Amino acid sequence: MPQLPILSGREVVKALERGGYKIVRQRGSHIRMASLARPQWPVTVPRHKTIGRGLLRKIIQDAGLSIEQFLDLL
């Protein structure tokens, strides 16, 4: 399994947008995103300067992507 980079919240949002997710709403520093393919499974991304590898792995899992698929979106 490739090692995940440490990314900012903005970079994660842009990668998920390339993967078909759209911003549904933002409340404070957290962005809620949803996909037309999986509308019942929204993904919440904190808009922080850095997102740790553990949280990034959970966001990728919630989005229904593999790590390789996510890295291709970067």
mmCIF file as gemmi writes it, N, C-alpha and C atoms, coordinates in Angstrom:
data_model
loop_
_atom_site.group_PDB
_atom_site.id
_atom_site.type_symbol
_atom_site.label_atom_id
_atom_site.label_alt_id
_atom_site.label_comp_id
_atom_site.label_asym_id
_atom_site.label_entity_id
_atom_site.label_seq_id
_atom_site.pdbx_PDB_ins_code
_atom_site.Cartn_x
_atom_site.Cartn_y
_atom_site.Cartn_z
_atom_site.occupancy
_atom_site.B_iso_or_equiv
_atom_site.pdbx_formal_charge
_atom_site.auth_seq_id
_atom_site.auth_asym_id
_atom_site.pdbx_PDB_model_num
ATOM 1 N N . MET Axp A 1 ? 0.854 -1.171 0 1 0 ? 1 A 1
ATOM 2 C CA . MET Axp A 1 ? 0 0 0 1 0 ? 1 A 1
ATOM 3 C C . MET Axp A 1 ? 0.902 1.237 0 1 0 ? 1 A 1
ATOM 4 N N . PRO Axp A 2 ? 0.679 2.171 -0.92 1 0 ? 2 A 1
ATOM 5 C CA . PRO Axp A 2 ? 1.503 3.378 -0.962 1 0 ? 2 A 1
ATOM 6 C C . PRO Axp A 2 ? 1.228 4.265 0.243 1 0 ? 2 A 1
ATOM 7 N N . GLN Axp A 3 ? 2.26 4.996 0.647 1 0 ? 3 A 1
ATOM 8 C CA . GLN Axp A 3 ? 2.109 5.887 1.793 1 0 ? 3 A 1
ATOM 9 C C . GLN Axp A 3 ? 1.36 7.141 1.369 1 0 ? 3 A 1
ATOM 10 N N . LEU Axp A 4 ? 0.438 7.558 2.217 1 0 ? 4 A 1
ATOM 11 C CA . LEU Axp A 4 ? -0.361 8.742 1.919 1 0 ? 4 A 1
ATOM 12 C C . LEU Axp A 4 ? 0.437 10.003 2.215 1 0 ? 4 A 1
ATOM 13 N N . PRO Axp A 5 ? 0.305 11.017 1.376 1 0 ? 5 A 1
ATOM 14 C CA . PRO Axp A 5 ? 0.953 12.295 1.67 1 0 ? 5 A 1
ATOM 15 C C . PRO Axp A 5 ? 0.142 13.067 2.707 1 0 ? 5 A 1
ATOM 16 N N . ILE Axp A 6 ? 0.766 14.049 3.307 1 0 ? 6 A 1
ATOM 17 C CA . ILE Axp A 6 ? 0.044 14.953 4.193 1 0 ? 6 A 1
ATOM 18 C C . ILE Axp A 6 ? -0.44 16.105 3.323 1 0 ? 6 A 1
ATOM 19 N N . LEU Axp A 7 ? -1.745 16.269 3.254 1 0 ? 7 A 1
ATOM 20 C CA . LEU Axp A 7 ? -2.366 17.258 2.377 1 0 ? 7 A 1
ATOM 21 C C . LEU Axp A 7 ? -3.134 18.279 3.191 1 0 ? 7 A 1
ATOM 22 N N . SER Axp A 8 ? -3.461 19.388 2.556 1 0 ? 8 A 1
ATOM 23 C CA . SER Axp A 8 ? -4.347 20.371 3.178 1 0 ? 8 A 1
ATOM 24 C C . SER Axp A 8 ? -5.791 19.992 2.855 1 0 ? 8 A 1
ATOM 25 N N . GLY Axp A 9 ? -6.712 20.561 3.597 1 0 ? 9 A 1
ATOM 26 C CA . GLY Axp A 9 ? -8.123 20.308 3.341 1 0 ? 9 A 1
ATOM 27 C C . GLY Axp A 9 ? -8.53 20.742 1.948 1 0 ? 9 A 1
ATOM 28 N N . ARG Axp A 10 ? -7.973 21.839 1.49 1 0 ? 10 A 1
ATOM 29 C CA . ARG Axp A 10 ? -8.29 22.344 0.146 1 0 ? 10 A 1
ATOM 30 C C . ARG Axp A 10 ? -7.853 21.352 -0.933 1 0 ? 10 A 1
ATOM 31 N N . GLU Axp A 11 ? -6.676 20.741 -0.755 1 0 ? 11 A 1
ATOM 32 C CA . GLU Axp A 11 ? -6.191 19.766 -1.732 1 0 ? 11 A 1
ATOM 33 C C . GLU Axp A 11 ? -7.076 18.518 -1.755 1 0 ? 11 A 1
ATOM 34 N N . VAL Axp A 12 ? -7.547 18.102 -0.592 1 0 ? 12 A 1
ATOM 35 C CA . VAL Axp A 12 ? -8.43 16.934 -0.519 1 0 ? 12 A 1
ATOM 36 C C . VAL Axp A 12 ? -9.754 17.238 -1.213 1 0 ? 12 A 1
ATOM 37 N N . VAL Axp A 13 ? -10.3 18.433 -0.982 1 0 ? 13 A 1
ATOM 38 C CA . VAL Axp A 13 ? -11.563 18.822 -1.612 1 0 ? 13 A 1
ATOM 39 C C . VAL Axp A 13 ? -11.407 18.835 -3.128 1 0 ? 13 A 1
ATOM 40 N N . LYS Axp A 14 ? -10.32 19.397 -3.638 1 0 ? 14 A 1
ATOM 41 C CA . LYS Axp A 14 ? -10.109 19.456 -5.082 1 0 ? 14 A 1
ATOM 42 C C . LYS Axp A 14 ? -9.98 18.052 -5.682 1 0 ? 14 A 1
ATOM 43 N N . ALA Axp A 15 ? -9.307 17.153 -4.978 1 0 ? 15 A 1
ATOM 44 C CA . ALA Axp A 15 ? -9.171 15.78 -5.472 1 0 ? 15 A 1
ATOM 45 C C . ALA Axp A 15 ? -10.53 15.091 -5.511 1 0 ? 15 A 1
ATOM 46 N N . LEU Axp A 16 ? -11.337 15.271 -4.467 1 0 ? 16 A 1
ATOM 47 C CA . LEU Axp A 16 ? -12.661 14.649 -4.451 1 0 ? 16 A 1
ATOM 48 C C . LEU Axp A 16 ? -13.565 15.25 -5.524 1 0 ? 16 A 1
ATOM 49 N N . GLU Axp A 17 ? -13.415 16.546 -5.805 1 0 ? 17 A 1
ATOM 50 C CA . GLU Axp A 17 ? -14.197 17.157 -6.883 1 0 ? 17 A 1
ATOM 51 C C . GLU Axp A 17 ? -13.836 16.527 -8.223 1 0 ? 17 A 1
ATOM 52 N N . ARG Axp A 18 ? -12.553 16.228 -8.426 1 0 ? 18 A 1
ATOM 53 C CA . ARG Axp A 18 ? -12.143 15.545 -9.662 1 0 ? 18 A 1
ATOM 54 C C . ARG Axp A 18 ? -12.737 14.142 -9.733 1 0 ? 18 A 1
ATOM 55 N N . GLY Axp A 19 ? -13.035 13.565 -8.568 1 0 ? 19 A 1
ATOM 56 C CA . GLY Axp A 19 ? -13.612 12.23 -8.509 1 0 ? 19 A 1
ATOM 57 C C . GLY Axp A 19 ? -15.123 12.211 -8.553 1 0 ? 19 A 1
ATOM 58 N N . GLY Axp A 20 ? -15.758 13.356 -8.782 1 0 ? 20 A 1
ATOM 59 C CA . GLY Axp A 20 ? -17.207 13.396 -8.939 1 0 ? 20 A 1
ATOM 60 C C . GLY Axp A 20 ? -17.978 13.899 -7.733 1 0 ? 20 A 1
ATOM 61 N N . TYR Axp A 21 ? -17.293 14.317 -6.689 1 0 ? 21 A 1
ATOM 62 C CA . TYR Axp A 21 ? -17.971 14.855 -5.511 1 0 ? 21 A 1
ATOM 63 C C . TYR Axp A 21 ? -18.193 16.355 -5.668 1 0 ? 21 A 1
ATOM 64 N N . LYS Axp A 22 ? -19.271 16.843 -5.101 1 0 ? 22 A 1
ATOM 65 C CA . LYS Axp A 22 ? -19.61 18.266 -5.126 1 0 ? 22 A 1
ATOM 66 C C . LYS Axp A 22 ? -19.771 18.752 -3.69 1 0 ? 22 A 1
ATOM 67 N N . ILE Axp A 23 ? -19.467 20.02 -3.471 1 0 ? 23 A 1
ATOM 68 C CA . ILE Axp A 23 ? -19.659 20.61 -2.148 1 0 ? 23 A 1
ATOM 69 C C . ILE Axp A 23 ? -21.146 20.837 -1.939 1 0 ? 23 A 1
ATOM 70 N N . VAL Axp A 24 ? -21.674 20.264 -0.862 1 0 ? 24 A 1
ATOM 71 C CA . VAL Axp A 24 ? -23.085 20.408 -0.531 1 0 ? 24 A 1
ATOM 72 C C . VAL Axp A 24 ? -23.276 21.607 0.389 1 0 ? 24 A 1
ATOM 73 N N . ARG Axp A 25 ? -22.416 21.698 1.405 1 0 ? 25 A 1
ATOM 74 C CA . ARG Axp A 25 ? -22.495 22.836 2.32 1 0 ? 25 A 1
ATOM 75 C C . ARG Axp A 25 ? -21.199 22.928 3.096 1 0 ? 25 A 1
ATOM 76 N N . GLN Axp A 26 ? -21.022 24.08 3.727 1 0 ? 26 A 1
ATOM 77 C CA . GLN Axp A 26 ? -19.877 24.277 4.605 1 0 ? 26 A 1
ATOM 78 C C . GLN Axp A 26 ? -20.376 24.923 5.881 1 0 ? 26 A 1
ATOM 79 N N . ARG Axp A 27 ? -19.948 24.374 6.997 1 0 ? 27 A 1
ATOM 80 C CA . ARG Axp A 27 ? -20.322 24.941 8.286 1 0 ? 27 A 1
ATOM 81 C C . ARG Axp A 27 ? -19.04 25.094 9.091 1 0 ? 27 A 1
ATOM 82 N N . GLY Axp A 28 ? -18.644 26.325 9.304 1 0 ? 28 A 1
ATOM 83 C CA . GLY Axp A 28 ? -17.377 26.565 9.987 1 0 ? 28 A 1
ATOM 84 C C . GLY Axp A 28 ? -16.23 26.115 9.106 1 0 ? 28 A 1
ATOM 85 N N . SER Axp A 29 ? -15.36 25.296 9.669 1 0 ? 29 A 1
ATOM 86 C CA . SER Axp A 29 ? -14.192 24.845 8.913 1 0 ? 29 A 1
ATOM 87 C C . SER Axp A 29 ? -14.382 23.457 8.316 1 0 ? 29 A 1
ATOM 88 N N . HIS Axp A 30 ? -15.597 22.939 8.313 1 0 ? 30 A 1
ATOM 89 C CA . HIS Axp A 30 ? -15.849 21.605 7.782 1 0 ? 30 A 1
ATOM 90 C C . HIS Axp A 30 ? -16.721 21.68 6.528 1 0 ? 30 A 1
ATOM 91 N N . ILE Axp A 31 ? -16.287 20.984 5.495 1 0 ? 31 A 1
ATOM 92 C CA . ILE Axp A 31 ? -16.969 20.98 4.204 1 0 ? 31 A 1
ATOM 93 C C . ILE Axp A 31 ? -17.647 19.631 4.024 1 0 ? 31 A 1
ATOM 94 N N . ARG Axp A 32 ? -18.916 19.652 3.704 1 0 ? 32 A 1
ATOM 95 C CA . ARG Axp A 32 ? -19.679 18.421 3.45 1 0 ? 32 A 1
ATOM 96 C C . ARG Axp A 32 ? -19.772 18.247 1.945 1 0 ? 32 A 1
ATOM 97 N N . MET Axp A 33 ? -19.386 17.072 1.475 1 0 ? 33 A 1
ATOM 98 C CA . MET Axp A 33 ? -19.403 16.773 0.05 1 0 ? 33 A 1
ATOM 99 C C . MET Axp A 33 ? -20.247 15.532 -0.198 1 0 ? 33 A 1
ATOM 100 N N . ALA Axp A 34 ? -20.843 15.459 -1.382 1 0 ? 34 A 1
ATOM 101 C CA . ALA Axp A 34 ? -21.644 14.298 -1.757 1 0 ? 34 A 1
ATOM 102 C C . ALA Axp A 34 ? -21.431 14.011 -3.235 1 0 ? 34 A 1
ATOM 103 N N . SER Axp A 35 ? -21.653 12.762 -3.597 1 0 ? 35 A 1
ATOM 104 C CA . SER Axp A 35 ? -21.521 12.316 -4.974 1 0 ? 35 A 1
ATOM 105 C C . SER Axp A 35 ? -22.885 11.875 -5.481 1 0 ? 35 A 1
ATOM 106 N N . LEU Axp A 36 ? -23.14 12.078 -6.756 1 0 ? 36 A 1
ATOM 107 C CA . LEU Axp A 36 ? -24.393 11.597 -7.329 1 0 ? 36 A 1
ATOM 108 C C . LEU Axp A 36 ? -24.453 10.074 -7.291 1 0 ? 36 A 1
ATOM 109 N N . ALA Axp A 37 ? -23.302 9.432 -7.372 1 0 ? 37 A 1
ATOM 110 C CA . ALA Axp A 37 ? -23.271 7.971 -7.339 1 0 ? 37 A 1
ATOM 111 C C . ALA Axp A 37 ? -23.529 7.43 -5.936 1 0 ? 37 A 1
ATOM 112 N N . ARG Axp A 38 ? -23.207 8.212 -4.897 1 0 ? 38 A 1
ATOM 113 C CA . ARG Axp A 38 ? -23.377 7.779 -3.507 1 0 ? 38 A 1
ATOM 114 C C . ARG Axp A 38 ? -23.969 8.913 -2.664 1 0 ? 38 A 1
ATOM 115 N N . PRO Axp A 39 ? -25.169 9.387 -2.982 1 0 ? 39 A 1
ATOM 116 C CA . PRO Axp A 39 ? -25.712 10.539 -2.243 1 0 ? 39 A 1
ATOM 117 C C . PRO Axp A 39 ? -26.028 10.236 -0.785 1 0 ? 39 A 1
ATOM 118 N N . GLN Axp A 40 ? -26.251 8.979 -0.435 1 0 ? 40 A 1
ATOM 119 C CA . GLN Axp A 40 ? -26.58 8.639 0.942 1 0 ? 40 A 1
ATOM 120 C C . GLN Axp A 40 ? -25.328 8.579 1.825 1 0 ? 40 A 1
ATOM 121 N N . TRP Axp A 41 ? -24.133 8.7 1.257 1 0 ? 41 A 1
ATOM 122 C CA . TRP Axp A 41 ? -22.885 8.64 2.002 1 0 ? 41 A 1
ATOM 123 C C . TRP Axp A 41 ? -22.104 9.946 1.833 1 0 ? 41 A 1
ATOM 124 N N . PRO Axp A 42 ? -22.484 10.993 2.531 1 0 ? 42 A 1
ATOM 125 C CA . PRO Axp A 42 ? -21.721 12.236 2.421 1 0 ? 42 A 1
ATOM 126 C C . PRO Axp A 42 ? -20.347 12.095 3.072 1 0 ? 42 A 1
ATOM 127 N N . VAL Axp A 43 ? -19.418 12.906 2.625 1 0 ? 43 A 1
ATOM 128 C CA . VAL Axp A 43 ? -18.053 12.91 3.146 1 0 ? 43 A 1
ATOM 129 C C . VAL Axp A 43 ? -17.796 14.284 3.739 1 0 ? 43 A 1
ATOM 130 N N . THR Axp A 44 ? -17.272 14.322 4.95 1 0 ? 44 A 1
ATOM 131 C CA . THR Axp A 44 ? -16.943 15.58 5.603 1 0 ? 44 A 1
ATOM 132 C C . THR Axp A 44 ? -15.432 15.755 5.599 1 0 ? 44 A 1
ATOM 133 N N . VAL Axp A 45 ? -14.984 16.912 5.101 1 0 ? 45 A 1
ATOM 134 C CA . VAL Axp A 45 ? -13.555 17.212 5.023 1 0 ? 45 A 1
ATOM 135 C C . VAL Axp A 45 ? -13.287 18.465 5.846 1 0 ? 45 A 1
ATOM 136 N N . PRO Axp A 46 ? -12.405 18.385 6.845 1 0 ? 46 A 1
ATOM 137 C CA . PRO Axp A 46 ? -12.053 19.594 7.58 1 0 ? 46 A 1
ATOM 138 C C . PRO Axp A 46 ? -11.148 20.472 6.719 1 0 ? 46 A 1
ATOM 139 N N . ARG Axp A 47 ? -11.42 21.748 6.713 1 0 ? 47 A 1
ATOM 140 C CA . ARG Axp A 47 ? -10.608 22.668 5.906 1 0 ? 47 A 1
ATOM 141 C C . ARG Axp A 47 ? -9.476 23.21 6.776 1 0 ? 47 A 1
ATOM 142 N N . HIS Axp A 48 ? -8.541 22.31 7.092 1 0 ? 48 A 1
ATOM 143 C CA . HIS Axp A 48 ? -7.398 22.657 7.926 1 0 ? 48 A 1
ATOM 144 C C . HIS Axp A 48 ? -6.154 22.76 7.059 1 0 ? 48 A 1
ATOM 145 N N . LYS Axp A 49 ? -5.096 23.334 7.626 1 0 ? 49 A 1
ATOM 146 C CA . LYS Axp A 49 ? -3.851 23.461 6.869 1 0 ? 49 A 1
ATOM 147 C C . LYS Axp A 49 ? -3.254 22.1 6.542 1 0 ? 49 A 1
ATOM 148 N N . THR Axp A 50 ? -3.346 21.179 7.486 1 0 ? 50 A 1
ATOM 149 C CA . THR Axp A 50 ? -2.856 19.826 7.23 1 0 ? 50 A 1
ATOM 150 C C . THR Axp A 50 ? -3.87 18.812 7.748 1 0 ? 50 A 1
ATOM 151 N N . ILE Axp A 51 ? -4.002 17.734 7.003 1 0 ? 51 A 1
ATOM 152 C CA . ILE Axp A 51 ? -4.857 16.618 7.406 1 0 ? 51 A 1
ATOM 153 C C . ILE Axp A 51 ? -3.935 15.421 7.566 1 0 ? 51 A 1
ATOM 154 N N . GLY Axp A 52 ? -3.964 14.819 8.73 1 0 ? 52 A 1
ATOM 155 C CA . GLY Axp A 52 ? -3.091 13.683 9.015 1 0 ? 52 A 1
ATOM 156 C C . GLY Axp A 52 ? -3.426 12.473 8.165 1 0 ? 52 A 1
ATOM 157 N N . ARG Axp A 53 ? -2.49 11.547 8.14 1 0 ? 53 A 1
ATOM 158 C CA . ARG Axp A 53 ? -2.66 10.361 7.297 1 0 ? 53 A 1
ATOM 159 C C . ARG Axp A 53 ? -3.823 9.489 7.747 1 0 ? 53 A 1
ATOM 160 N N . GLY Axp A 54 ? -4.032 9.373 9.039 1 0 ? 54 A 1
ATOM 161 C CA . GLY Axp A 54 ? -5.132 8.545 9.538 1 0 ? 54 A 1
ATOM 162 C C . GLY Axp A 54 ? -6.486 9.097 9.134 1 0 ? 54 A 1
ATOM 163 N N . LEU Axp A 55 ? -6.666 10.41 9.303 1 0 ? 55 A 1
ATOM 164 C CA . LEU Axp A 55 ? -7.926 11.043 8.915 1 0 ? 55 A 1
ATOM 165 C C . LEU Axp A 55 ? -8.11 10.994 7.402 1 0 ? 55 A 1
ATOM 166 N N . LEU Axp A 56 ? -7.031 11.196 6.659 1 0 ? 56 A 1
ATOM 167 C CA . LEU Axp A 56 ? -7.116 11.129 5.197 1 0 ? 56 A 1
ATOM 168 C C . LEU Axp A 56 ? -7.538 9.73 4.75 1 0 ? 56 A 1
ATOM 169 N N . ARG Axp A 57 ? -6.994 8.698 5.394 1 0 ? 57 A 1
ATOM 170 C CA . ARG Axp A 57 ? -7.378 7.323 5.065 1 0 ? 57 A 1
ATOM 171 C C . ARG Axp A 57 ? -8.872 7.112 5.314 1 0 ? 57 A 1
ATOM 172 N N . LYS Axp A 58 ? -9.403 7.667 6.4 1 0 ? 58 A 1
ATOM 173 C CA . LYS Axp A 58 ? -10.827 7.542 6.722 1 0 ? 58 A 1
ATOM 174 C C . LYS Axp A 58 ? -11.684 8.295 5.701 1 0 ? 58 A 1
ATOM 175 N N . ILE Axp A 59 ? -11.26 9.479 5.281 1 0 ? 59 A 1
ATOM 176 C CA . ILE Axp A 59 ? -11.994 10.248 4.273 1 0 ? 59 A 1
ATOM 177 C C . ILE Axp A 59 ? -12.048 9.466 2.958 1 0 ? 59 A 1
ATOM 178 N N . ILE Axp A 60 ? -10.918 8.871 2.573 1 0 ? 60 A 1
ATOM 179 C CA . ILE Axp A 60 ? -10.868 8.083 1.341 1 0 ? 60 A 1
ATOM 180 C C . ILE Axp A 60 ? -11.803 6.885 1.446 1 0 ? 60 A 1
ATOM 181 N N . GLN Axp A 61 ? -11.795 6.232 2.59 1 0 ? 61 A 1
ATOM 182 C CA . GLN Axp A 61 ? -12.681 5.083 2.809 1 0 ? 61 A 1
ATOM 183 C C . GLN Axp A 61 ? -14.142 5.514 2.749 1 0 ? 61 A 1
ATOM 184 N N . ASP Axp A 62 ? -14.488 6.637 3.384 1 0 ? 62 A 1
ATOM 185 C CA . ASP Axp A 62 ? -15.865 7.133 3.36 1 0 ? 62 A 1
ATOM 186 C C . ASP Axp A 62 ? -16.311 7.484 1.943 1 0 ? 62 A 1
ATOM 187 N N . ALA Axp A 63 ? -15.362 7.927 1.112 1 0 ? 63 A 1
ATOM 188 C CA . ALA Axp A 63 ? -15.689 8.292 -0.267 1 0 ? 63 A 1
ATOM 189 C C . ALA Axp A 63 ? -15.834 7.064 -1.164 1 0 ? 63 A 1
ATOM 190 N N . GLY Axp A 64 ? -15.502 5.895 -0.65 1 0 ? 64 A 1
ATOM 191 C CA . GLY Axp A 64 ? -15.63 4.678 -1.445 1 0 ? 64 A 1
ATOM 192 C C . GLY Axp A 64 ? -14.522 4.511 -2.466 1 0 ? 64 A 1
ATOM 193 N N . LEU Axp A 65 ? -13.37 5.109 -2.2 1 0 ? 65 A 1
ATOM 194 C CA . LEU Axp A 65 ? -12.239 5.03 -3.115 1 0 ? 65 A 1
ATOM 195 C C . LEU Axp A 65 ? -11.137 4.178 -2.507 1 0 ? 65 A 1
ATOM 196 N N . SER Axp A 66 ? -10.285 3.641 -3.353 1 0 ? 66 A 1
ATOM 197 C CA . SER Axp A 66 ? -9.069 3.003 -2.858 1 0 ? 66 A 1
ATOM 198 C C . SER Axp A 66 ? -7.999 4.092 -2.755 1 0 ? 66 A 1
ATOM 199 N N . ILE Axp A 67 ? -6.936 3.783 -2.049 1 0 ? 67 A 1
ATOM 200 C CA . ILE Axp A 67 ? -5.856 4.765 -1.911 1 0 ? 67 A 1
ATOM 201 C C . ILE Axp A 67 ? -5.246 5.068 -3.273 1 0 ? 67 A 1
ATOM 202 N N . GLU Axp A 68 ? -5.091 4.058 -4.102 1 0 ? 68 A 1
ATOM 203 C CA . GLU Axp A 68 ? -4.522 4.263 -5.435 1 0 ? 68 A 1
ATOM 204 C C . GLU Axp A 68 ? -5.422 5.162 -6.284 1 0 ? 68 A 1
ATOM 205 N N . GLN Axp A 69 ? -6.742 4.944 -6.204 1 0 ? 69 A 1
ATOM 206 C CA . GLN Axp A 69 ? -7.675 5.791 -6.955 1 0 ? 69 A 1
ATOM 207 C C . GLN Axp A 69 ? -7.577 7.237 -6.486 1 0 ? 69 A 1
ATOM 208 N N . PHE Axp A 70 ? -7.49 7.437 -5.175 1 0 ? 70 A 1
ATOM 209 C CA . PHE Axp A 70 ? -7.396 8.796 -4.649 1 0 ? 70 A 1
ATOM 210 C C . PHE Axp A 70 ? -6.095 9.459 -5.093 1 0 ? 70 A 1
ATOM 211 N N . LEU Axp A 71 ? -4.988 8.73 -5.026 1 0 ? 71 A 1
ATOM 212 C CA . LEU Axp A 71 ? -3.705 9.306 -5.428 1 0 ? 71 A 1
ATOM 213 C C . LEU Axp A 71 ? -3.708 9.685 -6.905 1 0 ? 71 A 1
ATOM 214 N N . ASP Axp A 72 ? -4.443 8.95 -7.73 1 0 ? 72 A 1
ATOM 215 C CA . ASP Axp A 72 ? -4.562 9.302 -9.148 1 0 ? 72 A 1
ATOM 216 C C . ASP Axp A 72 ? -5.325 10.61 -9.344 1 0 ? 72 A 1
ATOM 217 N N . LEU Axp A 73 ? -6.193 10.96 -8.397 1 0 ? 73 A 1
ATOM 218 C CA . LEU Axp A 73 ? -6.975 12.196 -8.503 1 0 ? 73 A 1
ATOM 219 C C . LEU Axp A 73 ? -6.177 13.434 -8.102 1 0 ? 73 A 1
ATOM 220 N N . LEU Axp A 74 ? -5.051 13.238 -7.43 1 0 ? 74 A 1
ATOM 221 C CA . LEU Axp A 74 ? -4.253 14.392 -6.979 1 0 ? 74 A 1
ATOM 222 C C . LEU Axp A 74 ? -3.558 15.086 -8.126 1 0 ? 74 A 1
